Amino acid sequence: MNKDWFREIRIAEDTCTAPNSGKWEIVCFDNCTWMEDFTVSNNISIAGSGTLTFNVNMTFTEPHWEVFKDNGCEIVINSEGSIR
């Protein structure tokens, strides 16, 4: 009996999309630029160097969540963007 087994593996292209749950690990080297408002369900950890650009509103689902960032990563919040 000959059986073929297949497994689908998906690899994220970058770390710019917030997960549905759990801590969001962003690699600053991905140089994310956000253009649509979004919500984050947990803490954010940003590692590495590069630039993250907010042209939109990022909202935490709970008031006590935090952003942890390495010194080599620049965060740019343009006039139409915010972190709240």
C-alpha positions in Angstrom: 0.0 0.0 0.0 1.5 3.4 -1.1 0.4 6.4 1.0 1.4 10.0 0.3 1.5 12.3 3.3 1.4 16.1 2.9 1.8 18.8 5.5 1.1 22.4 4.9 3.6 24.8 6.6 3.0 28.5 6.5 5.8 30.9 7.3 5.0 34.5 8.0 6.6 36.9 5.5 7.2 39.5 8.2 6.2 40.3 11.8 4.0 43.3 10.9 0.7 41.6 11.5 -0.6 41.4 15.1 -1.5 37.9 16.2 -5.1 37.1 17.3 -3.9 36.4 20.8 -0.7 36.4 22.9 2.3 38.7 22.9 3.2 40.3 19.6 6.9 39.9 18.7 7.9 42.5 16.1 11.3 42.4 14.4 12.1 46.1 13.7 14.2 45.0 10.7 10.8 44.4 8.9 10.4 48.2 8.8 6.6 47.9 9.2 4.3 50.7 8.0 0.7 50.5 9.1 -2.0 52.0 6.9 -5.2 50.7 8.5 -6.4 51.0 12.1 -5.9 47.9 14.2 -6.3 46.5 17.7 -3.7 44.6 19.8 -4.7 42.0 22.4 -1.5 41.8 24.4 1.9 43.3 25.1 4.2 44.1 22.2 8.0 43.3 22.2 10.1 45.0 19.5 13.6 43.7 18.8 16.4 44.7 16.5 17.0 47.9 14.5 14.9 49.6 11.8 11.9 51.9 11.7 8.2 51.3 12.5 5.8 53.8 11.1 2.2 54.4 12.4 0.0 56.2 9.9 -3.1 54.9 11.8 -4.4 54.3 15.2 -3.3 51.2 17.2 -5.5 50.4 20.1 -4.9 48.0 23.0 -7.9 45.9 24.1 -6.9 46.4 27.7 -5.5 49.6 29.4 -2.5 47.9 31.1 -0.7 46.4 28.0 2.8 47.8 27.3 5.3 48.2 24.4 8.9 47.0 25.0 11.4 48.2 22.5 15.2 47.8 21.8 17.2 51.1 21.5 18.0 50.4 17.8 14.4 50.6 16.7 12.8 54.0 15.8 9.1 54.4 16.1 7.5 57.2 14.0 3.9 58.2 14.8 2.6 60.5 12.0 0.0 63.1 12.6 -2.8 60.8 11.6 -1.6 57.9 13.8 -1.6 57.1 17.5 -1.0 54.4 20.1 -3.7 54.2 22.7 
